[in-house]
């Protein structure tokens, strides 16, 4: 089996913790959650709950 080379030329990230890699990574290291309650929509028809 031949080994193919891979080159990473950059990284990007968009998450609830930040719009770039540094801010998202800092949020992860700080233990912040990107999940929160949705308060502006009626979700009573759904059985899944956060908490």
Phi and psi in degrees as GROMACS dihedral restraints (atoms count N, CA, C in turn):
[ dihedral_restraints ]
;  ai    aj    ak    al  type     phi  dphi    fc
    3     4     5     6     1   -81.5    20    10
    4     5     6     7     1   147.5    20    10
    6     7     8     9     1   -97.9    20    10
    7     8     9    10     1   123.8    20    10
    9    10    11    12     1   -94.6    20    10
   10    11    12    13     1   142.2    20    10
   12    13    14    15     1   -88.3    20    10
   13    14    15    16     1   146.1    20    10
   15    16    17    18     1  -127.6    20    10
   16    17    18    19     1   136.7    20    10
   18    19    20    21     1  -122.0    20    10
   19    20    21    22     1   122.8    20    10
   21    22    23    24     1   -91.2    20    10
   22    23    24    25     1   119.0    20    10
   24    25    26    27     1  -101.0    20    10
   25    26    27    28     1    -7.0    20    10
   27    28    29    30     1   174.7    20    10
   28    29    30    31     1   170.6    20    10
   30    31    32    33     1  -136.3    20    10
   31    32    33    34     1   146.9    20    10
   33    34    35    36     1  -139.0    20    10
   34    35    36    37     1   156.6    20    10
   36    37    38    39     1  -157.6    20    10
   37    38    39    40     1   139.6    20    10
   39    40    41    42     1  -135.5    20    10
   40    41    42    43     1   117.6    20    10
   42    43    44    45     1  -147.7    20    10
   43    44    45    46     1   170.3    20    10
   45    46    47    48     1   -62.4    20    10
   46    47    48    49     1   -17.0    20    10
   48    49    50    51     1   -89.1    20    10
   49    50    51    52     1   -15.4    20    10
   51    52    53    54     1   173.1    20    10
   52    53    54    55     1   164.2    20    10
   54    55    56    57     1   -98.8    20    10
   55    56    57    58     1     9.8    20    10
   57    58    59    60     1  -153.1    20    10
   58    59    60    61     1   171.9    20    10
   60    61    62    63     1   -63.0    20    10
   61    62    63    64     1   -48.6    20    10
   63    64    65    66     1   -60.0    20    10
   64    65    66    67     1   -45.8    20    10
   66    67    68    69     1   -70.8    20    10
   67    68    69    70     1   -36.7    20    10
   69    70    71    72     1   -64.7    20    10
   70    71    72    73     1   -43.2    20    10
   72    73    74    75     1   -64.4    20    10
   73    74    75    76     1   -40.1    20    10
   75    76    77    78     1   -63.6    20    10
   76    77    78    79     1   -38.6    20    10
   78    79    80    81     1   -63.4    20    10
   79    80    81    82     1   -40.0    20    10
   81    82    83    84     1   -63.9    20    10
   82    83    84    85     1   -47.5    20    10
   84    85    86    87     1   -63.2    20    10
   85    86    87    88     1   -33.3    20    10
   87    88    89    90     1   -79.3    20    10
   88    89    90    91     1    -7.3    20    10
   90    91    92    93     1    78.8    20    10
   91    92    93    94     1    18.4    20    10
   93    94    95    96     1   -73.2    20    10
   94    95    96    97     1   151.8    20    10
   96    97    98    99     1  -102.1    20    10
   97    98    99   100     1   141.2    20    10
   99   100   101   102     1   -94.2    20    10
  100   101   102   103     1     8.7    20    10
  102   103   104   105     1  -107.5    20    10
  103   104   105   106     1   138.0    20    10
  105   106   107   108     1  -149.9    20    10
  106   107   108   109     1   172.8    20    10
  108   109   110   111     1   -73.4    20    10
  109   110   111   112     1   143.3    20    10
  111   112   113   114     1   -96.8    20    10
  112   113   114   115     1   114.1    20    10
  114   115   116   117     1  -107.7    20    10
  115   116   117   118     1   -10.8    20    10
  117   118   119   120     1   -99.7    20    10
  118   119   120   121     1     6.9    20    10
  120   121   122   123     1  -134.8    20    10
  121   122   123   124     1   139.4    20    10
  123   124   125   126     1   -74.6    20    10
  124   125   126   127     1   113.6    20    10
  126   127   128   129     1  -110.7    20    10
  127   128   129   130     1    17.7    20    10
  129   130   131   132     1   -64.4    20    10
  130   131   132   133     1   -20.2    20    10
  132   133   134   135     1   -77.9    20    10
  133   134   135   136     1   -10.6    20    10
  135   136   137   138     1  -100.8    20    10
  136   137   138   139     1   140.0    20    10
  138   139   140   141     1   -86.8    20    10
  139   140   141   142     1   -20.0    20    10
  141   142   143   144     1   -75.9    20    10
  142   143   144   145     1   135.3    20    10
  144   145   146   147     1  -128.4    20    10
  145   146   147   148     1   150.5    20    10
  147   148   149   150     1  -102.3    20    10
  148   149   150   151     1   130.5    20    10
